[in-house]
Amino acid sequence: MKKQYNVLIVGAGNIGAFFDTKSSKNILTHANAFYRTEGFNLLGFVDVSENKGKRAATLWDVKYFSTLEDAFNTNEIDVVSVCVPDDYHYDILKKVSNFPIKLVFAEKPLAKNLDQASEIIRIYGEKNIRCLVNYSRRFVNEFNILRKNILEGQYGNFVCGNGYYGKGILHNGSHLIDLLRYLISEIKDFKILSHSFDFYDDDPSVSAILNFENGGNFVMQNVPCSNYTIFEMELLFQYKRIKIVDSGFKIEIYDVLDSEVFAGYKNLYKVKEYETELNKAMLNSVINIYNNLNNDEELKCTLEDGYKDMSICEKLKVEI
Ligand SMILES: NC(=O)c1ccc[n+]([C@@H]2O[C@H](COP(=O)([O-])OP(=O)(O)OC[C@H]3O[C@@H](n4cnc5c(N)ncnc54)[C@H](O)[C@@H]3O)[C@@H](O)[C@H]2O)c1
């Protein structure tokens, strides 16, 4: 018999509860991922909005608690998902650490600034609370394979790349930075090109050239989110060009082949295009949590990763 872990979701909003339903094909909410994974028992939601909390509770057939105390007074809770807006991550991450929990599944970004993030790391270390940070592309098989191929040198050296995002360097740019750190290497330094406050007053979207520790560079460009939402990148290696498009739902692979036009020249030609299982990232992250609790499987996005992503964002913000 599988062990059962009780789960509480704090923040009954889109990612916590409402992006999907029990019958959706895509698994996009914390609620759906826990609901579908054997070994977890979703107890309910805490939300400052009674209306949203109760709607989510009805949707997922669980309880609504108006406060954390209410939830913990009447239940043993092993896992807490933190799905409140960015501004409240620190408060809630700190508050839940006062209760006897095993693991927190934290929405990105880890916090709003590095002081807050370091304090969370210190507290969780002292209290031995595990934490998985939700930079979703790390939980997708196709991205795991890309990383393996890159690390094994199958594509040759990384040369350069570029990518697009909007809605804040911390809020969304950190997804791009996390994916680059995951696929390429740590970021050594950078040069800022421009910025715009396209959504949050305190979280500008920054365009910059990033230089990697292992060589090569990447131009990240901010595209104001009032136009549309875009999250894409393209990575050029000695022997391959990889395009990550449609938020990461699709990957295109280009090979170096003899030019079809100019004799003696080599060009890049698209040889493959495939869909990823980004729509299952949430399910895979919850499976990672189960395997971590049960068999000590390594967490795929740690507090330290969340901190490193934030530290690049914070340095970029300081210099504008
Ligand atoms: N990993 C990803 O790809 C991804 C995708 C979407 C959102 N997110 C992250 O998830 C978080 C939530 O985003 P969302 O779009 O679901 O937001 P949302 O506004 O739809 O939902 C947030 C909910 O939290 C509640 N809330 C606010 N303060 C609270 C508090 N102190 N205690 C309890 N409840 C509180 C609100 O009432 C609301 O219901 C954000 O930090 C966002 O960055 C991550």
The ligand as a Gaussian input file, in Angstrom:
#p B3LYP/6-31G(d) Opt

LIG

0 1
 N        4.911000      27.993000     -12.406000
 C        4.183000      28.618000     -13.307000
 O        4.356000      28.448000     -14.509000
 C        3.104000      29.573000     -12.846000
 C        2.002000      29.848000     -13.651000
 C        1.017000      30.717000     -13.148000
 C        1.179000      31.302000     -11.903000
 N        2.299000      31.019000     -11.163000
 C        2.507000      31.647000      -9.853000
 O        1.448000      31.271000      -8.975000
 C        1.135000      32.327000      -8.093000
 C       -0.363000      32.568000      -8.136000
 O       -0.752000      32.947000      -9.429000
 P       -2.296000      32.895000      -9.891000
 O       -2.302000      33.314000     -11.304000
 O       -2.918000      31.603000      -9.502000
 O       -2.893000      34.068000      -8.978000
 P       -4.414000      34.335000      -8.604000
 O       -4.508000      35.786000      -8.324000
 O       -5.315000      33.731000      -9.623000
 O       -4.630000      33.508000      -7.238000
 C       -4.022000      33.842000      -6.026000
 C       -4.988000      33.505000      -4.890000
 O       -4.314000      33.750000      -3.643000
 C       -5.248000      34.351000      -2.742000
 N       -4.482000      35.057000      -1.704000
 C       -3.858000      36.257000      -1.779000
 N       -3.200000      36.516000      -0.629000
 C       -3.421000      35.450000       0.192000
 C       -3.019000      35.142000       1.505000
 N       -2.224000      35.974000       2.200000
 N       -3.429000      33.985000       2.053000
 C       -4.237000      33.135000       1.359000
 N       -4.658000      33.388000       0.096000
 C       -4.243000      34.522000      -0.484000
 C       -6.125000      35.251000      -3.612000
 O       -7.349000      35.537000      -3.002000
 C       -6.260000      34.374000      -4.865000
 O       -7.387000      33.529000      -4.797000
 C        1.958000      33.542000      -8.556000
 O        3.043000      33.711000      -7.674000
 C        2.477000      33.164000      -9.927000
 O        3.773000      33.654000     -10.178000
 C        3.227000      30.165000     -11.614000

